[in-house]
Amino acid sequence: MPPRRTRLHATPERARRVLDILEQAHPEARCALEYRNAFELAVATILSAQCTDARVNQVTPRLFERYGDARRLAAAPLPDVEEIVRSTGFFRAKARSITGFARGLVERHGGEVPRAMDALVPLPGVGRKTANVVLGHAFEVNEGIAVDTHVLRVTNRLGLAQGDDPLEVERQLMALLPRERWTRTTDLLIFHGRKVCDARRPACGVCPLFAECAWESRQAWASGEPPRAARGRRPPKPVVRRRPRPEPAKRPARRPARPKPGGKGRPR
């Protein structure tokens, strides 16, 4: 009988080891959004919600050509902004968010993106994840770890974090990793989630973190036999219950035929 696998615990030593492996495996990992300054990065990050970075990168050149700073975007006609960002999905809400963000910058910060978490988060369209991306990549300020769907999935499978609440997972990761690596952590985990640790078809057989992974399904995926729940089995056909046929109505009993006149049986 093979020995049981030792349970992998979420420790700072193991978390740093995971990052070291990812650094060697994905040295090219970086923020996939294209930007030239903090303002463009913030707008692009807001637009990236429920959308691929590649799609956002197709939209932002036209957007920034027309409205390249906070003052111009704040004064932009909303229908024009909606038309430009339409292909990113939820375009009406996103157009309101980025124009509101621009107005907030003009009214509260003179049109400049602030370098502090408590000043960024209250702005329209900006949450903690967006603020982490802007501070870490535009200003090299490590205030936190941006947690998106890729970070949630990879860290839960690895056993470095538990739960699906981004704020709670961020708190767990920040307790494991040194502050100077927080921004880099986001880039590495997102890149690994896109290239290897896919949501539907993870490439466990070539994953550099296979030995460090706590996901119980990793062996099945690595052997080419994914768990049954992931094989896309056809659902059973629904049972169609036929209504019982109604019984045919009974015909009324036939009356006996009357004897013909002069025939047999006629009384004399």
PyMOL commands that set and color helices and strands:
alter all, ss='L'
color gray80, all
select helices_A, chain A and resi 12-25+38-47+53-66+70-74+78-88+91-109+117-120+128-138+149-158+166-176+179-195+204-206+210-212+218-222+228-230
alter helices_A, ss='H'
color red, helices_A
deselect
rebuild
show_as cartoon
